[in-house]
Amino acid sequence: MPQVQRTGIPRALLAHLLLRIQERHISAAGLEALAAWLDTHPEVPTGDWFKRLPTLIVCGRGRLVRTFLSPTQAPTGKEI
């Protein structure tokens, strides 16, 4: 299984992620939890997946994080 890609993120995707952080009011604590999870070099499925953290849901496809959801939103894919 692949690991989450942390470098070389396409600019358009990075801009999308930054916008979601702003729109969904993701806190510094939420970003710290995300960073701590990424530091574990998590393996992810090749298809759609999501990871629930205390204040946000990380959604991805394959190696890439694709978006962030608030805890009340419904993710799709395989929970990891």
N, CA, C and O atoms as a CHARMM CRD file, in Angstrom:
* protein
*
  320
    1    1 MET  N      0.85000  -1.18400   0.00000 PROA 1      0.00000
    2    1 MET  CA     0.00000   0.00000   0.00000 PROA 1      0.00000
    3    1 MET  C      0.89100   1.24200   0.00000 PROA 1      0.00000
    4    1 MET  O      1.94800   1.25800   0.63200 PROA 1      0.00000
    5    2 PRO  N      0.45200   2.28900  -0.71900 PROA 2      0.00000
    6    2 PRO  CA     1.26000   3.51700  -0.76700 PROA 2      0.00000
    7    2 PRO  C      1.16700   4.31900   0.52600 PROA 2      0.00000
    8    2 PRO  O      0.24500   4.14400   1.32300 PROA 2      0.00000
    9    3 GLN  N      2.13900   5.19600   0.71200 PROA 3      0.00000
   10    3 GLN  CA     2.12300   6.13200   1.83500 PROA 3      0.00000
   11    3 GLN  C      1.63000   7.48500   1.33300 PROA 3      0.00000
   12    3 GLN  O      1.73300   7.78700   0.14400 PROA 3      0.00000
   13    4 VAL  N      1.09800   8.29300   2.23500 PROA 4      0.00000
   14    4 VAL  CA     0.61200   9.62900   1.88000 PROA 4      0.00000
   15    4 VAL  C      1.77700  10.45700   1.33400 PROA 4      0.00000
   16    4 VAL  O      2.85400  10.50300   1.92900 PROA 4      0.00000
   17    5 GLN  N      1.54700  11.09400   0.21600 PROA 5      0.00000
   18    5 GLN  CA     2.54900  11.96000  -0.41100 PROA 5      0.00000
   19    5 GLN  C      2.58300  13.30100   0.31400 PROA 5      0.00000
   20    5 GLN  O      1.54800  13.94300   0.49100 PROA 5      0.00000
   21    6 ARG  N      3.77700  13.72200   0.73400 PROA 6      0.00000
   22    6 ARG  CA     3.91000  14.96800   1.49500 PROA 6      0.00000
   23    6 ARG  C      4.64200  16.05700   0.73600 PROA 6      0.00000
   24    6 ARG  O      4.62600  17.21100   1.16300 PROA 6      0.00000
   25    7 THR  N      5.27900  15.73100  -0.36400 PROA 7      0.00000
   26    7 THR  CA     5.99700  16.72700  -1.15700 PROA 7      0.00000
   27    7 THR  C      5.52600  16.63500  -2.60300 PROA 7      0.00000
   28    7 THR  O      4.94800  15.63200  -3.02100 PROA 7      0.00000
   29    8 GLY  N      5.78500  17.70000  -3.35700 PROA 8      0.00000
   30    8 GLY  CA     5.41500  17.70000  -4.76000 PROA 8      0.00000
   31    8 GLY  C      3.91800  17.69500  -4.99400 PROA 8      0.00000
   32    8 GLY  O      3.44700  17.16700  -6.00200 PROA 8      0.00000
   33    9 ILE  N      3.16700  18.27700  -4.07200 PROA 9      0.00000
   34    9 ILE  CA     1.70800  18.35400  -4.21000 PROA 9      0.00000
   35    9 ILE  C      1.39200  19.33700  -5.33800 PROA 9      0.00000
   36    9 ILE  O      1.94300  20.43700  -5.35600 PROA 9      0.00000
   37   10 PRO  N      0.51700  18.96700  -6.28200 PROA 10     0.00000
   38   10 PRO  CA     0.15400  19.89500  -7.35900 PROA 10     0.00000
   39   10 PRO  C     -0.38800  21.21400  -6.79600 PROA 10     0.00000
   40   10 PRO  O     -1.13900  21.22100  -5.82100 PROA 10     0.00000
   41   11 ARG  N      0.00200  22.32400  -7.42400 PROA 11     0.00000
   42   11 ARG  CA    -0.39600  23.65500  -6.92000 PROA 11     0.00000
   43   11 ARG  C     -1.89100  23.81800  -6.75100 PROA 11     0.00000
   44   11 ARG  O     -2.34800  24.36300  -5.74700 PROA 11     0.00000
   45   12 ALA  N     -2.65800  23.35000  -7.72200 PROA 12     0.00000
   46   12 ALA  CA    -4.11600  23.49900  -7.64100 PROA 12     0.00000
   47   12 ALA  C     -4.66800  22.73800  -6.43300 PROA 12     0.00000
   48   12 ALA  O     -5.57600  23.22400  -5.75800 PROA 12     0.00000
   49   13 LEU  N     -4.13200  21.56600  -6.16000 PROA 13     0.00000
   50   13 LEU  CA    -4.58200  20.78700  -5.00800 PROA 13     0.00000
   51   13 LEU  C     -4.17400  21.47100  -3.71000 PROA 13     0.00000
   52   13 LEU  O     -4.96600  21.53000  -2.76900 PROA 13     0.00000
   53   14 LEU  N     -2.96700  21.98000  -3.64700 PROA 14     0.00000
   54   14 LEU  CA    -2.51200  22.69400  -2.45600 PROA 14     0.00000
   55   14 LEU  C     -3.39900  23.91200  -2.18400 PROA 14     0.00000
   56   14 LEU  O     -3.77700  24.16800  -1.04000 PROA 14     0.00000
   57   15 ALA  N     -3.72800  24.65600  -3.23500 PROA 15     0.00000
   58   15 ALA  CA    -4.61900  25.82100  -3.08000 PROA 15     0.00000
   59   15 ALA  C     -5.98300  25.37700  -2.56600 PROA 15     0.00000
   60   15 ALA  O     -6.56700  26.04400  -1.71300 PROA 15     0.00000
   61   16 HSD  N     -6.49700  24.26100  -3.07300 PROA 16     0.00000
   62   16 HSD  CA    -7.78200  23.72900  -2.62500 PROA 16     0.00000
   63   16 HSD  C     -7.72300  23.37600  -1.13700 PROA 16     0.00000
   64   16 HSD  O     -8.63500  23.71200  -0.38100 PROA 16     0.00000
   65   17 LEU  N     -6.65300  22.70000  -0.71800 PROA 17     0.00000
   66   17 LEU  CA    -6.51800  22.31400   0.68400 PROA 17     0.00000
   67   17 LEU  C     -6.43600  23.53300   1.60000 PROA 17     0.00000
   68   17 LEU  O     -7.04800  23.54900   2.66800 PROA 17     0.00000
   69   18 LEU  N     -5.69300  24.53800   1.19400 PROA 18     0.00000
   70   18 LEU  CA    -5.59200  25.76200   1.99700 PROA 18     0.00000
   71   18 LEU  C     -6.93600  26.46800   2.10600 PROA 18     0.00000
   72   18 LEU  O     -7.27600  27.00500   3.16000 PROA 18     0.00000
   73   19 LEU  N     -7.70000  26.46700   1.01900 PROA 19     0.00000
   74   19 LEU  CA    -9.03300  27.06600   1.04300 PROA 19     0.00000
   75   19 LEU  C     -9.95000  26.30500   2.00000 PROA 19     0.00000
   76   19 LEU  O    -10.70600  26.91800   2.75300 PROA 19     0.00000
   77   20 ARG  N     -9.88700  24.97300   1.97500 PROA 20     0.00000
   78   20 ARG  CA   -10.72400  24.17700   2.88600 PROA 20     0.00000
   79   20 ARG  C    -10.34000  24.41800   4.34300 PROA 20     0.00000
   80   20 ARG  O    -11.21400  24.45500   5.20900 PROA 20     0.00000
   81   21 ILE  N     -9.05900  24.58100   4.62400 PROA 21     0.00000
   82   21 ILE  CA    -8.62600  24.90000   5.98700 PROA 21     0.00000
   83   21 ILE  C     -9.28400  26.20100   6.44100 PROA 21     0.00000
   84   21 ILE  O     -9.77700  26.30000   7.56400 PROA 21     0.00000
   85   22 GLN  N     -9.28400  27.18100   5.56700 PROA 22     0.00000
   86   22 GLN  CA    -9.86800  28.48300   5.90300 PROA 22     0.00000
   87   22 GLN  C    -11.39000  28.38500   6.01200 PROA 22     0.00000
   88   22 GLN  O    -11.96100  28.84400   7.00100 PROA 22     0.00000
   89   23 GLU  N    -12.04800  27.80500   5.03000 PROA 23     0.00000
   90   23 GLU  CA   -13.51200  27.74000   4.99600 PROA 23     0.00000
   91   23 GLU  C    -14.09200  26.91400   6.14000 PROA 23     0.00000
   92   23 GLU  O    -15.15900  27.23400   6.66300 PROA 23     0.00000
   93   24 ARG  N    -13.39400  25.86300   6.52200 PROA 24     0.00000
   94   24 ARG  CA   -13.92200  24.97000   7.55200 PROA 24     0.00000
   95   24 ARG  C    -13.35200  25.28800   8.92800 PROA 24     0.00000
   96   24 ARG  O    -13.53200  24.53200   9.88200 PROA 24     0.00000
   97   25 HSD  N    -12.66100  26.42400   9.01200 PROA 25     0.00000
   98   25 HSD  CA   -12.13900  26.92900  10.29000 PROA 25     0.00000
   99   25 HSD  C    -11.35000  25.86100  11.04000 PROA 25     0.00000
  100   25 HSD  O    -11.55500  25.65000  12.23600 PROA 25     0.00000
  101   26 ILE  N    -10.45800  25.19700  10.33600 PROA 26     0.00000
  102   26 ILE  CA    -9.62700  24.17500  10.95500 PROA 26     0.00000
  103   26 ILE  C     -8.58700  24.86400  11.83000 PROA 26     0.00000
  104   26 ILE  O     -7.84100  25.72300  11.36100 PROA 26     0.00000
  105   27 SER  N     -8.54400  24.49200  13.07000 PROA 27     0.00000
  106   27 SER  CA    -7.70200  25.15200  14.06400 PROA 27     0.00000
  107   27 SER  C     -6.25400  24.69800  13.96700 PROA 27     0.00000
  108   27 SER  O     -5.92500  23.73200  13.27700 PROA 27     0.00000
  109   28 ALA  N     -5.40000  25.42500  14.68100 PROA 28     0.00000
  110   28 ALA  CA    -3.99400  25.03700  14.77400 PROA 28     0.00000
  111   28 ALA  C     -3.87700  23.64800  15.40600 PROA 28     0.00000
  112   28 ALA  O     -3.03300  22.84700  15.00400 PROA 28     0.00000
  113   29 ALA  N     -4.71600  23.37000  16.38500 PROA 29     0.00000
  114   29 ALA  CA    -4.70000  22.04900  17.02100 PROA 29     0.00000
  115   29 ALA  C     -5.07100  20.96100  16.01300 PROA 29     0.00000
  116   29 ALA  O     -4.50700  19.86700  16.03900 PROA 29     0.00000
  117   30 GLY  N     -6.01100  21.26200  15.13600 PROA 30     0.00000
  118   30 GLY  CA    -6.38300  20.31100  14.09500 PROA 30     0.00000
  119   30 GLY  C     -5.23800  20.06400  13.13700 PROA 30     0.00000
  120   30 GLY  O     -4.99700  18.92600  12.73200 PROA 30     0.00000
  121   31 LEU  N     -4.53300  21.12100  12.77200 PROA 31     0.00000
  122   31 LEU  CA    -3.37900  20.98400  11.87800 PROA 31     0.00000
  123   31 LEU  C     -2.23400  20.24100  12.55100 PROA 31     0.00000
  124   31 LEU  O     -1.50500  19.49300  11.90000 PROA 31     0.00000
  125   32 GLU  N     -2.07700  20.44800  13.86200 PROA 32     0.00000
  126   32 GLU  CA    -1.05700  19.70100  14.60600 PROA 32     0.00000
  127   32 GLU  C     -1.38700  18.21200  14.63200 PROA 32     0.00000
  128   32 GLU  O     -0.49400  17.37500  14.49700 PROA 32     0.00000
  129   33 ALA  N     -2.67100  17.87800  14.80400 PROA 33     0.00000
  130   33 ALA  CA    -3.08300  16.47100  14.78700 PROA 33     0.00000
  131   33 ALA  C     -2.84000  15.86800  13.40300 PROA 33     0.00000
  132   33 ALA  O     -2.41000  14.72000  13.28800 PROA 33     0.00000
  133   34 LEU  N     -3.11400  16.64100  12.36400 PROA 34     0.00000
  134   34 LEU  CA    -2.84800  16.19000  11.00000 PROA 34     0.00000
  135   34 LEU  C     -1.35900  15.93100  10.80600 PROA 34     0.00000
  136   34 LEU  O     -0.97600  14.88900  10.27500 PROA 34     0.00000
  137   35 ALA  N     -0.52000  16.86500  11.22900 PROA 35     0.00000
  138   35 ALA  CA     0.93400  16.72300  11.08700 PROA 35     0.00000
  139   35 ALA  C      1.43800  15.50600  11.85900 PROA 35     0.00000
  140   35 ALA  O      2.28200  14.76000  11.36200 PROA 35     0.00000
  141   36 ALA  N      0.92700  15.30300  13.06700 PROA 36     0.00000
  142   36 ALA  CA     1.34800  14.15100  13.86800 PROA 36     0.00000
  143   36 ALA  C      0.97000  12.84500  13.17500 PROA 36     0.00000
  144   36 ALA  O      1.75000  11.89300  13.17400 PROA 36     0.00000
  145   37 TRP  N     -0.21800  12.79900  12.58900 PROA 37     0.00000
  146   37 TRP  CA    -0.63600  11.60000  11.86300 PROA 37     0.00000
  147   37 TRP  C      0.25200  11.39100  10.63700 PROA 37     0.00000
  148   37 TRP  O      0.68900  10.27100  10.37500 PROA 37     0.00000
  149   38 LEU  N      0.52200  12.45500   9.88900 PROA 38     0.00000
  150   38 LEU  CA     1.37700  12.34100   8.70200 PROA 38     0.00000
  151   38 LEU  C      2.79200  11.91100   9.07600 PROA 38     0.00000
  152   38 LEU  O      3.45100  11.21600   8.30300 PROA 38     0.00000
  153   39 ASP  N      3.26100  12.31400  10.24400 PROA 39     0.00000
  154   39 ASP  CA     4.60100  11.92100  10.70200 PROA 39     0.00000
  155   39 ASP  C      4.73200  10.41700  10.92100 PROA 39     0.00000
  156   39 ASP  O      5.84600   9.90100  11.00700 PROA 39     0.00000
  157   40 THR  N      3.61200   9.71200  11.01300 PROA 40     0.00000
  158   40 THR  CA     3.65000   8.25700  11.17900 PROA 40     0.00000
  159   40 THR  C      3.83000   7.54900   9.83700 PROA 40     0.00000
  160   40 THR  O      3.90900   6.32100   9.78900 PROA 40     0.00000
  161   41 HSD  N      3.89600   8.31500   8.75200 PROA 41     0.00000
  162   41 HSD  CA     4.02700   7.76700   7.39200 PROA 41     0.00000
  163   41 HSD  C      2.93900   6.72600   7.12100 PROA 41     0.00000
  164   41 HSD  O      3.23000   5.57000   6.81400 PROA 41     0.00000
  165   42 PRO  N      1.67400   7.16000   7.24200 PROA 42     0.00000
  166   42 PRO  CA     0.57500   6.19600   7.11900 PROA 42     0.00000
  167   42 PRO  C      0.47400   5.60300   5.71300 PROA 42     0.00000
  168   42 PRO  O      0.69200   6.28100   4.70900 PROA 42     0.00000
  169   43 GLU  N      0.14100   4.33600   5.68100 PROA 43     0.00000
  170   43 GLU  CA    -0.15900   3.67800   4.41800 PROA 43     0.00000
  171   43 GLU  C     -1.64000   3.85800   4.13800 PROA 43     0.00000
  172   43 GLU  O     -2.47000   3.80900   5.04600 PROA 43     0.00000
  173   44 VAL  N     -1.95900   4.06800   2.87300 PROA 44     0.00000
  174   44 VAL  CA    -3.33700   4.33900   2.46500 PROA 44     0.00000
  175   44 VAL  C     -3.69600   3.45200   1.27000 PROA 44     0.00000
  176   44 VAL  O     -2.80900   3.03400   0.52500 PROA 44     0.00000
  177   45 PRO  N     -4.98300   3.16400   1.08100 PROA 45     0.00000
  178   45 PRO  CA    -5.38500   2.37200  -0.07500 PROA 45     0.00000
  179   45 PRO  C     -5.19700   3.15900  -1.37700 PROA 45     0.00000
  180   45 PRO  O     -5.02400   4.37700  -1.34900 PROA 45     0.00000
  181   46 THR  N     -5.23000   2.47400  -2.48900 PROA 46     0.00000
  182   46 THR  CA    -5.06600   3.14400  -3.77800 PROA 46     0.00000
  183   46 THR  C     -6.31900   3.90800  -4.18600 PROA 46     0.00000
  184   46 THR  O     -6.23000   4.83600  -4.99000 PROA 46     0.00000
  185   47 GLY  N     -7.47300   3.54600  -3.66000 PROA 47     0.00000
  186   47 GLY  CA    -8.72300   4.23500  -3.98000 PROA 47     0.00000
  187   47 GLY  C     -9.03300   5.33800  -2.98100 PROA 47     0.00000
  188   47 GLY  O     -8.13100   5.89800  -2.35900 PROA 47     0.00000
  189   48 ASP  N    -10.31800   5.64500  -2.83200 PROA 48     0.00000
  190   48 ASP  CA   -10.76800   6.68800  -1.90700 PROA 48     0.00000
  191   48 ASP  C    -10.65400   6.19500  -0.46500 PROA 48     0.00000
  192   48 ASP  O    -10.92900   5.03000  -0.17600 PROA 48     0.00000
  193   49 TRP  N    -10.24800   7.08700   0.43200 PROA 49     0.00000
  194   49 TRP  CA   -10.07800   6.76700   1.84800 PROA 49     0.00000
  195   49 TRP  C    -10.33000   8.01000   2.67800 PROA 49     0.00000
  196   49 TRP  O    -10.36600   9.12400   2.15600 PROA 49     0.00000
  197   50 PHE  N    -10.50300   7.81000   3.97800 PROA 50     0.00000
  198   50 PHE  CA   -10.60300   8.93900   4.90000 PROA 50     0.00000
  199   50 PHE  C    -10.08100   8.53500   6.26800 PROA 50     0.00000
  200   50 PHE  O    -10.08200   7.36000   6.63600 PROA 50     0.00000
  201   51 LYS  N     -9.63300   9.54200   7.01400 PROA 51     0.00000
  202   51 LYS  CA    -9.11100   9.36800   8.37200 PROA 51     0.00000
  203   51 LYS  C     -9.78300  10.39000   9.27700 PROA 51     0.00000
  204   51 LYS  O     -9.70000  11.59300   9.03200 PROA 51     0.00000
  205   52 ARG  N    -10.44500   9.91200  10.31600 PROA 52     0.00000
  206   52 ARG  CA   -11.08200  10.81100  11.28500 PROA 52     0.00000
  207   52 ARG  C    -10.04600  11.24300  12.31300 PROA 52     0.00000
  208   52 ARG  O     -9.39500  10.40800  12.94100 PROA 52     0.00000
  209   53 LEU  N     -9.90000  12.54500  12.47800 PROA 53     0.00000
  210   53 LEU  CA    -9.08200  13.13000  13.53300 PROA 53     0.00000
  211   53 LEU  C    -10.03600  13.85900  14.46800 PROA 53     0.00000
  212   53 LEU  O    -11.20700  14.02300  14.12400 PROA 53     0.00000
  213   54 PRO  N     -9.58200  14.30300  15.63800 PROA 54     0.00000
  214   54 PRO  CA   -10.51800  14.90300  16.60100 PROA 54     0.00000
  215   54 PRO  C    -11.34800  16.07300  16.06400 PROA 54     0.00000
  216   54 PRO  O    -12.52100  16.19300  16.41800 PROA 54     0.00000
  217   55 THR  N    -10.77500  16.93700  15.22200 PROA 55     0.00000
  218   55 THR  CA   -11.51400  18.12300  14.79000 PROA 55     0.00000
  219   55 THR  C    -11.70000  18.23200  13.28700 PROA 55     0.00000
  220   55 THR  O    -12.19900  19.24800  12.80400 PROA 55     0.00000
  221   56 LEU  N    -11.31100  17.20900  12.53800 PROA 56     0.00000
  222   56 LEU  CA   -11.49200  17.22600  11.08800 PROA 56     0.00000
  223   56 LEU  C    -11.42500  15.81600  10.54400 PROA 56     0.00000
  224   56 LEU  O    -11.00800  14.88400  11.23200 PROA 56     0.00000
  225   57 ILE  N    -11.84300  15.67600   9.29600 PROA 57     0.00000
  226   57 ILE  CA   -11.72800  14.41100   8.58200 PROA 57     0.00000
  227   57 ILE  C    -10.83700  14.67600   7.37600 PROA 57     0.00000
  228   57 ILE  O    -11.08600  15.60100   6.60300 PROA 57     0.00000
  229   58 VAL  N     -9.81000  13.86800   7.22100 PROA 58     0.00000
  230   58 VAL  CA    -8.88700  13.96900   6.09400 PROA 58     0.00000
  231   58 VAL  C     -9.36900  12.97900   5.03800 PROA 58     0.00000
  232   58 VAL  O     -9.55100  11.79800   5.33600 PROA 58     0.00000
  233   59 CYS  N     -9.57700  13.44700   3.80800 PROA 59     0.00000
  234   59 CYS  CA   -10.03200  12.57700   2.72800 PROA 59     0.00000
  235   59 CYS  C     -8.97300  12.53600   1.64100 PROA 59     0.00000
  236   59 CYS  O     -8.34800  13.54800   1.32400 PROA 59     0.00000
  237   60 GLY  N     -8.77900  11.36000   1.07800 PROA 60     0.00000
  238   60 GLY  CA    -7.78300  11.24000   0.03400 PROA 60     0.00000
  239   60 GLY  C     -8.14600  10.20300  -1.00200 PROA 60     0.00000
  240   60 GLY  O     -9.14400   9.49000  -0.88900 PROA 60     0.00000
  241   61 ARG  N     -7.30400  10.14500  -2.01100 PROA 61     0.00000
  242   61 ARG  CA    -7.38900   9.11900  -3.05000 PROA 61     0.00000
  243   61 ARG  C     -5.96400   8.70100  -3.35600 PROA 61     0.00000
  244   61 ARG  O     -5.14400   9.50700  -3.79700 PROA 61     0.00000
  245   62 GLY  N     -5.68400   7.44200  -3.11900 PROA 62     0.00000
  246   62 GLY  CA    -4.32000   6.98400  -3.31700 PROA 62     0.00000
  247   62 GLY  C     -3.37400   7.73300  -2.39200 PROA 62     0.00000
  248   62 GLY  O     -3.66500   7.91500  -1.21000 PROA 62     0.00000
  249   63 ARG  N     -2.25200   8.16100  -2.92600 PROA 63     0.00000
  250   63 ARG  CA    -1.21600   8.82800  -2.12900 PROA 63     0.00000
  251   63 ARG  C     -1.56700  10.25500  -1.72600 PROA 63     0.00000
  252   63 ARG  O     -0.94100  10.80500  -0.82000 PROA 63     0.00000
  253   64 LEU  N     -2.55600  10.86700  -2.37800 PROA 64     0.00000
  254   64 LEU  CA    -2.82200  12.29400  -2.16900 PROA 64     0.00000
  255   64 LEU  C     -3.97500  12.56700  -1.20700 PROA 64     0.00000
  256   64 LEU  O     -5.03100  11.94000  -1.29000 PROA 64     0.00000
  257   65 VAL  N     -3.75700  13.50400  -0.30200 PROA 65     0.00000
  258   65 VAL  CA    -4.85200  14.08200   0.48200 PROA 65     0.00000
  259   65 VAL  C     -5.61500  14.96900  -0.47700 PROA 65     0.00000
  260   65 VAL  O     -5.02000  15.82100  -1.13700 PROA 65     0.00000
  261   66 ARG  N     -6.93800  14.78300  -0.56800 PROA 66     0.00000
  262   66 ARG  CA    -7.73200  15.52400  -1.54800 PROA 66     0.00000
  263   66 ARG  C     -8.56000  16.66000  -0.94600 PROA 66     0.00000
  264   66 ARG  O     -8.79500  17.67000  -1.60900 PROA 66     0.00000
  265   67 THR  N     -9.00600  16.50300   0.30800 PROA 67     0.00000
  266   67 THR  CA    -9.78800  17.56100   0.93100 PROA 67     0.00000
  267   67 THR  C     -9.87100  17.32700   2.43300 PROA 67     0.00000
  268   67 THR  O     -9.46700  16.28100   2.94300 PROA 67     0.00000
  269   68 PHE  N    -10.40500  18.32800   3.12800 PROA 68     0.00000
  270   68 PHE  CA   -10.66300  18.24100   4.56100 PROA 68     0.00000
  271   68 PHE  C    -12.14400  18.48700   4.77600 PROA 68     0.00000
  272   68 PHE  O    -12.73000  19.37100   4.15200 PROA 68     0.00000
  273   69 LEU  N    -12.74700  17.71000   5.65500 PROA 69     0.00000
  274   69 LEU  CA   -14.14900  17.87700   6.00700 PROA 69     0.00000
  275   69 LEU  C    -14.26300  18.21800   7.48300 PROA 69     0.00000
  276   69 LEU  O    -13.36800  17.92000   8.27300 PROA 69     0.00000
  277   70 SER  N    -15.36800  18.84300   7.84300 PROA 70     0.00000
  278   70 SER  CA   -15.65100  19.05500   9.26000 PROA 70     0.00000
  279   70 SER  C    -16.15900  17.72700   9.82800 PROA 70     0.00000
  280   70 SER  O    -16.60500  16.86600   9.07000 PROA 70     0.00000
  281   71 PRO  N    -16.09800  17.55300  11.14200 PROA 71     0.00000
  282   71 PRO  CA   -16.51600  16.27700  11.74400 PROA 71     0.00000
  283   71 PRO  C    -17.97700  15.91200  11.48000 PROA 71     0.00000
  284   71 PRO  O    -18.34500  14.74500  11.60600 PROA 71     0.00000
  285   72 THR  N    -18.81200  16.88100  11.11900 PROA 72     0.00000
  286   72 THR  CA   -20.22800  16.59700  10.87700 PROA 72     0.00000
  287   72 THR  C    -20.51300  16.21400   9.43000 PROA 72     0.00000
  288   72 THR  O    -21.63000  15.79900   9.11900 PROA 72     0.00000
  289   73 GLN  N    -19.54300  16.34000   8.54600 PROA 73     0.00000
  290   73 GLN  CA   -19.74700  15.99700   7.14700 PROA 73     0.00000
  291   73 GLN  C    -19.52000  14.50000   6.93900 PROA 73     0.00000
  292   73 GLN  O    -18.83400  13.84600   7.72400 PROA 73     0.00000
  293   74 ALA  N    -20.11000  13.97200   5.86200 PROA 74     0.00000
  294   74 ALA  CA   -20.03700  12.53700   5.58300 PROA 74     0.00000
  295   74 ALA  C    -18.95300  12.23300   4.55300 PROA 74     0.00000
  296   74 ALA  O    -19.06700  12.63500   3.39500 PROA 74     0.00000
  297   75 PRO  N    -17.90200  11.52800   4.96700 PROA 75     0.00000
  298   75 PRO  CA   -16.84800  11.16000   4.02400 PROA 75     0.00000
  299   75 PRO  C    -17.25100   9.92100   3.22000 PROA 75     0.00000
  300   75 PRO  O    -18.18800   9.20600   3.57400 PROA 75     0.00000
  301   76 THR  N    -16.51900   9.68900   2.13300 PROA 76     0.00000
  302   76 THR  CA   -16.70200   8.47700   1.34400 PROA 76     0.00000
  303   76 THR  C    -15.37800   7.74300   1.26400 PROA 76     0.00000
  304   76 THR  O    -14.32200   8.33000   1.50200 PROA 76     0.00000
  305   77 GLY  N    -15.42700   6.47700   0.93400 PROA 77     0.00000
  306   77 GLY  CA   -14.21900   5.68100   0.80500 PROA 77     0.00000
  307   77 GLY  C    -14.00600   4.79300   2.00900 PROA 77     0.00000
  308   77 GLY  O    -14.89000   4.62700   2.85000 PROA 77     0.00000
  309   78 LYS  N    -12.82200   4.22800   2.07300 PROA 78     0.00000
  310   78 LYS  CA   -12.46300   3.29800   3.14200 PROA 78     0.00000
  311   78 LYS  C    -11.90100   4.06100   4.33600 PROA 78     0.00000
  312   78 LYS  O    -10.98500   4.87000   4.18600 PROA 78     0.00000
  313   79 GLU  N    -12.44600   3.80600   5.51200 PROA 79     0.00000
  314   79 GLU  CA   -11.90700   4.45500   6.71900 PROA 79     0.00000
  315   79 GLU  C    -10.61000   3.77900   7.11500 PROA 79     0.00000
  316   79 GLU  O    -10.51200   2.55300   7.15200 PROA 79     0.00000
  317   80 ILE  N     -9.61200   4.60700   7.41300 PROA 80     0.00000
  318   80 ILE  CA    -8.32400   4.06300   7.86200 PROA 80     0.00000
  319   80 ILE  C     -8.03100   4.54400   9.26300 PROA 80     0.00000
  320   80 ILE  O     -6.99400   4.20100   9.82900 PROA 80     0.00000
